[in-house]
Amino acid sequence: GENVEQHPSTLSVQEGDSAVIKCTYSDSASNYFPWYKQELGKGPQLIIDIRSNVGEKKDQRIAVTLNKTAKHFSLHITETQPEDSAVYFCAASSEEYGNKLVFGAGTILRVKS
Amino acid sequence: DAGVIQSPRHEVTEMGQEVTLRCKPISGHNSLFWYRQTMMRGLELLIYFNNNVPIDDSGMPEDRFSAKMPNASFSTLKIQPSEPRDSAVYFCASSLAEGGEQYFGPGTRLTVT
């Protein structure tokens, strides 16, 4: 089955700087890669996703890149703000395995003001 | 849109008692997922339904766990009998179609003493 590894486990950045979180996956059949943001006491919130037919997707200050050859994808947050502080999860799924999401272990992002 | 609704938000029970968690998916969504989140194991998929039919329950840890979806707007996850190791946050998520974006509820924090 699929295995998703996520790095780093914690990340501290200064307000205004960029943050990058990286994930690798094991199953070459995976074709859907969402990113979730989880704030304390809340459920994960989908912030951006990418499918295997594109290499990059942007939404304002957030972007995701995908390298299918290397089997890794990354989340990029520019001009970070204190409200970006949260736990971020990457995930992967494939139609071959019933579209089940397999999550990474999460990254705690702290934005210092 | 009210989003995914879960109840109760918090549940404290004694070992051996039956626990029932409830979920109302987003109206019109055809797929429903139950996840468990712990510090040790992260986010794990327990079971998912498509059009009210259980598709994959391979993540259900033991026979003590069962889930039902009697109609498109309601699902339950039952633990009987509960054990302290079942303490976790349980999330319900729904998506418009199989393989689509998943939207999570606020979760139920279960504590079994």
Contacts between the chains, C-beta under 8 A, distances in Angstrom:
chain1	res1	chain2	res2	distance
A	32	B	99	6.7
A	34	B	101	6.8
A	34	B	102	7.5
A	36	B	104	7.7
A	41	B	106	7.9
A	42	B	106	6.0
A	42	B	107	7.6
A	43	B	4	7.6
A	43	B	91	5.4
A	43	B	93	7.8
A	43	B	104	3.6
A	43	B	105	5.4
A	43	B	106	5.1
A	43	B	107	5.2
A	44	B	43	7.3
A	44	B	91	7.4
A	44	B	104	4.9
A	45	B	104	7.1
A	46	B	101	5.6
A	46	B	102	7.0
A	46	B	103	6.6
A	49	B	101	6.4
A	89	B	43	6.6
A	93	B	99	7.2
A	95	B	99	6.4
A	98	B	48	7.9
A	98	B	55	6.4
A	98	B	56	5.4
A	98	B	98	7.8
A	99	B	98	5.4
A	99	B	99	3.8
A	100	B	45	5.5
A	100	B	48	7.0
A	100	B	56	6.5
A	101	B	33	7.9
A	101	B	45	6.6
A	101	B	102	6.5
A	102	B	45	7.9
A	103	B	42	5.9
A	103	B	43	4.3
A	104	B	42	7.8
A	105	B	42	5.2
A	106	B	42	6.6
